[in-house]
Amino acid sequence: VGAGPVGENVADRARAAGLTVALVESELVGGECSYWACMPSKALLRPVVALAEARRLPGAREAVTGRLDAAAVLARRDSFTSHWKDDGQAGWVKDIGAQLVRGHGRLDGPRRVTVTQPDGSETLLTARHAVVLATGSRAVVPDLPGVAEAGPWTSREATSSSVVPERLAVVGGGVVGVEMATAWNALGSEVTLLVRGAGLLPNLEPFAGDLVTAGLTEAGVDVRTEASVTELHRPDPDGPVTLTLNDGSELEVDEILFATGRAPRSEDLGLDTVGLKPGSWLEVDDSCRVTAVADGWLWAVGDVNHRALLTHQGKYQGRITGDAIGALAAGRPLDTTPWGSHTATSDAASVPQVVFTDPEVAAVGLTAAQAERAGLRVRAVDYEIGRVAGASLYADGYQGRARIVVDLDREVLVGATFVGAAVSELLHSATIAITAEVPLSRLWHAVPSYPTISEVWLRLLETYRG
């Protein structure tokens, strides 16, 4: 139930195991990531970063004049969403031999799913082996006075709008907030970023939020910390919206985006028919089986299980789950040891994430503070990326920082964070090092090419060794 990228991965692996599969989808095949999140947001952000980087290079700087062509950026964004049509992805479902059932799927007791189709008719699906819930999450809009009349943006409107608002308020200092502030500011909006806490990106290393704040401020975004909205007023639905802030001041904007968290899309899934609470996150084991349902037939993957709210982690869970269902159907035992074939160990140990701001943030594993809270004896090792030859060649005045978090008892990495231009391409090497638990003594022999930004790896290891 749910034919986004996570459900697609379950279907693909289950079909590869020889099972028959039905994919149920109430909106567009391809889900949130394809149409309202990963793809359109990165399509909006790529021209922003490309232009900013060109302006940091003599010769290129002189060739670049004016602002981004917003219409061209939005048109390219639309092409990456296939203009919000899912013909191609629906065709892929057919090509793998799965059945697509369009409509709203709800559990109707053990192993039963009732699908209400667009014309109001109902189809009952009965599973021989498993039902998988892959319905994702939705944006949360706070219950504030005047919020309904204000018609605020969520992440969906922020990634799909065809109009650049003259003034935009973004509420929230997490990934969606900083990425959309970056994009719409570059497209021509006057952006005010309102952050309830003391800084941006609170779940990452503190220096990441500091450097992104500096980048946003330099680009012209008004970043306000310790600021929250207490009331909204929009008497004319086509007119501006006035925000009342916690310090009593007012801010008038043309649109407001709330990027203030996610909730599971599980309120109308028929969870009550199998003894679960509608609207709840679904607790699962490391193979993604729902723990509160007897007989192990119900599985939940992706955002709805709240393990790691990232598309790539959901797809990873989908592969684990599809393989596990296939193994059980064939009468084989599951390999549930850490890093086993049917265990989503990466969800806890080596989750990678990129924030596509200017500068970029790329992080995997634990922050230093998280590692200490987990009881590990660690050392954080930092290095300024701009001191690496490859970085100075990449852009004049390159600003960035790298950190590795070393487990001193095992001498392996448990975390890494990079901030700076093009650092997302450094991330997979860190992910491999953490996932494989490569000893630092062996990493010392992994020689980076000169002159590249990846030479920061050598500098980090030199700093650790002393």
Secondary structure, DSSP 8 states (H G I E B T S, - for coil): ---SHHHHHHHHHHHHTT---EEEESS-TTHHHHHHSHHHHHHHHHHHHHHHHHTTSTTHHHH--S---HHHHHHHHHHHTGGG--HHHHHHHHHTT-EEEESEEEE-STTEEEEE-TTS-EEEEE-SS-EEE---EEE-----TTHHHH--B-HHHHHH-SS--SEEEEE--SHHHHHHHHHHHHTT-EEEEE-SSSSS-TTS-HHHHHHHHHHHHHHT-EEESS--EEEEE-SSTTS-EEEEETTS-EEEESEEEE---EEES-TTS-GGGGT--TT----B-TT-BBTTSGGG-EEE-GGGGTS---HHHHHHHHHHHHHHHHHHHTT-----STT-TT--THHHH--EEEE-SSSEEEEEE--HHHHHHTT--EEEEEEEGGGSHHHHHHSTT---EEEEEEETTTTEEEEEEEEETTGGGGHHHHHHHHHTT--HHHHTT----TTSGGGHHHHHHHHHH-
